[in-house]
């Protein structure tokens, strides 16, 4: 019985420590000036970002990522070469989330 309780606690700790960050764009951005402009703009709206060494920008969850993409598309801050269709923000299976 104690083994099961200990195992359950370990699973809960593992799940609680998993990384839940979500990519804004799935492709890395190599232009450091573009990254800086994106981070500065998102910071104005209180969106905290994490930038990986490869140039991938992440935020805390899916809804924040969607909001960030909408802001960046609206402000024309999406770097060229990402292959991102500006209409892709409307590619959703469900709209009531």
N, C-alpha and C positions, 0 to 999 in steps of 0.2 A: 504494500500500500504506500509506503514512504517513497519507494522508487517512482511510482506514478505521480505523486504530488511533486516530487523534485523535478521530474521530467516536464510536468505541466508548467512549473515556474520557469524552467529554462526556455520553453517554447514562448511563453509570454514575454520574457525578457528579450529574446531574439526578435520577435515580431515588433516589439516596442522600439528597438534600436535600428530597424531597417530604414534605409534611405527612401524618403518619399518625394524627393524632388523630381520635377517634371521639366522636360526640355521645352523651351519656347519654340526653337527651330531644331529639327533633328540633324541638321548639317552644321559643321563647325564654321565659324566666321574667322577668316584669317586677317582681315583688316582691323588693326587695333583701334584706329580712329572711329570706325563704325561701332565697335564694341563699346567704346567710351561714350559715344552719342546715345546709344541704346540704353546703357546703364544710367546715364544722367537723366534721360527722359523718363524712364520707369521710376527712378528715385523721386522725381517730382510728384508722382502719384502714390508714393509710399510703397512701391513694389520692391521688395528685397530680392536681389539677384545673387547667383553664384556663377562664376565663370570658371570653367575647367581649363586646364593647360592647353587643351586642344582648341579652345575657342567656342565651346558649347555653353550657351547661357541657360541656366535652370532657375526655376522658381518653386515655391512650396507645394503647389497643387495644380490640378487640371483647370479649375476655374480661373485661377490667377494667370496661368499660361494663356488661356483664351483671351482674357482681358488684356494681357500684355501684347499679344499678337494684334488684337484690334487697335490698340493705341499706336503700335508701331506702323501698321499698315496705313492708318489714318494720317499719321505724321510723315509718311513716306520715308521711314527710317529702316525699311527692310533692305538689307544689302543685296545687291545684284549677285547673281550666280548661285543663289540658294535653291533655285528651281521651285520657288514658292509661288503658287498661283494666288493672287490677291483675293480671289473668290473662295479659296479653300476654307476660310473661316465659316462658310455656310454649309460645308460638307459635314453635316451631323445626322446621325441616325435618329436622335431624339432631341427635341427642343425644350422639354419640360424638366430638365435636370437643374 
